[in-house]
Amino acid sequence: MKTLLFILISAVACHAEITNPVEDFLKDMKVAMKGNKIMILVTDLNRTGRPEVWLSSPAFVNGKAGEIWRVYRNTAKGFVAYEKPVVFRSDFFTVREISEKKSELLSFQPGGAGSGIVVAFSWNGDVLEERTVAKITDEETSKEYTNIEKSNWRDKVKFLEEGEASKFKLPFK
């Protein structure tokens, strides 16, 4: 009975509404921050008018694939942290429109020797899906890679000092 109660409390806690995603991010990541700034990206991939917030730090890197990001989905009542972290390079990504109601974030993940993949992140309901949209070899470049190169969003990533977490609110500029 105690185990079931713990599972129920944990499930509710995982989906609790969050008012400030930056403060929530720091609550879990403070030890690993080591004085690094917080990286913030604000997008609206599902075109709801309630932008999601992507948070990372230069300290959270998964090799050549890029930074490890925590995504906060914006609901009518606050934010919900997406359970699974995502990885993409903050220096080489873009957002493209799929339809009037949906966009996706594209990023290149190098594989070595001039090869790699282009991955896309998009919402399917409450699930953030990741899929490979192109494989790159040293002989050919895909249109997705060229799209990222032409409209790189790296300047959309903003930085916030750890002590400024309480100042975060949307719209964030």
Secondary structure, 3 states (H helix, E strand, C coil): CHHHHHHHHHHHHHCCCECCHHHHHHHHHHHHHCCCCEEEEEECCCCCCCCEEEEECCCCECHHHCEEEEEEEEECCEEEECCCCEEECCCCEEEEEEECCEEEEEEEEEEECCEEEEEEEEEECCEEEEEEEEEECCCCCCHHHHHHHHCCCHHHCEEECHHHHHHCCCCCC
